[in-house]
């Protein structure tokens, strides 16, 4: 009789008292049920081990699936899968998970100003989380604590005699009218001062 076997690495076939676990053709003489010699020809193929390795770099929060296992932390992993031939296939995974990149900033702006983080512009007081792309291609989260100062404004009504003047900032006024001046407030922002100025006409008289 002639038998052909294809086995996975680590497997073997036994013919009579002989066990074979390497590729080859073997002949064994056994004793059949009638007491005569029985010759068995065995053609054996042992498949070589299938092994693969992969080196992966992931961003924090990402994962890789090998077979039924999911990995999301840095480490070296070995998984045994079933190959197309039905034998074991070993996959070695060298995984690096990059740490999350975060940063924060505290800013104070004047009314009318804005701050742009990535592609987002903020103009009001609040805490904002913006996700950017870092140099390594992963997400980078920037937390911005933003304070927008209120506009400072004031008004004054002044009455002057003819020939007198009033100075607001660097401007001096001598005639009736309404004037608006932009000064720098104590907080460094613009301060708007509106001046309602009344200049009284000179009173003249003659006497003989």
Protein Blocks (a to p, Z undefined) as FASTA:
>chain_A
ZZdddddehiacdehjbccfbecddddddddfkopacdddddddddddddddddddddeh
iacdehjaccfbdcddddddddfkopacdddddddddddddddddddddehiacdehjac
cfbecddddddddfkopacdddddddddddddddddddddehiacdehjaccfbecdddd
ddddfkopacddddddddddddddddZZ
